[in-house]
């Protein structure tokens, strides 16, 4: 990725393709409305880190199986490989969206990873904003658009990084500093480590013993802690990730059901079909066609 794009709602209907977005280091979309998102209902796995500034309105969405009630103004940060599924979007919803390449997110991480506030920003997907900060965000997006439009600047990428970091050091850190008191306890860190392990291994490991061994605790202790922290059992979290990935593949890929069963490491298509129907009430074919 070595290009940058910006466009407003007049260009959304088709002047830029999905490949344009993912081939850019930074892609800014202004005036994202409820009307534009009207057909967006199935779970979608993000292929790039995305920051969404919700200017007004309300939406309810699941981000990697965690439900959020988002009311503008708010900031939503979705990392690469996270899965988003909207549940409700109000008619007055309006947002600005930035899609960032791995190169850009890595550069931002190198610049600010020693800041506690930045670390919170990377692990807290949704943050409500004080309305007083809205002008600062709008200035940031104006600056990003200015940098993106200056395509002759051989230092365009660095200019973009420094513009974002200036905003974070000047304004952004204040947004997350409030949440420093919420830094996870020992139990909290355990649940975070468990969730990270599940995201990395659910396609191949579905038994609790594996995760307990990786975390160097007993399955009983792991099960009790995860249930206490999240309200959901550890085994159910594993099942949720498997089913969510299956739904994404059924709706968003051209893989046939046998190939999806292979992708998720099921011993056979029949076994996958029974597993999926037990958890959802529908066969994979019925879910794909509904």
Secondary structure, DSSP 4 states (H G I P E B T S, - for coil): --EEEEE-TTTTTTTS-HHHHHTEEEEEEEEEETTTTTT--S-EE-SSEEEEEEEESEEEEEETTEEEEEESSEEEEE-TT-EEEEEEE-TT-EEEEEEE-HHHHHHHHHHHTT-HHHHHHHH--EEE--GGGHHHHHHHHHHHHHHHH-TT-TTHHHHHHHHHHHHIIIIIHHHHHGGGGG---HHHHHHHHHHHHHHHHTTT--SHHHHHHHHTS-HHHHHHHHHHHHSS-HHHHHHHHHHHHHHHHHHH----HHHHHHHTT-S-HHHHHHHHHHHHSS-HHHHHH-
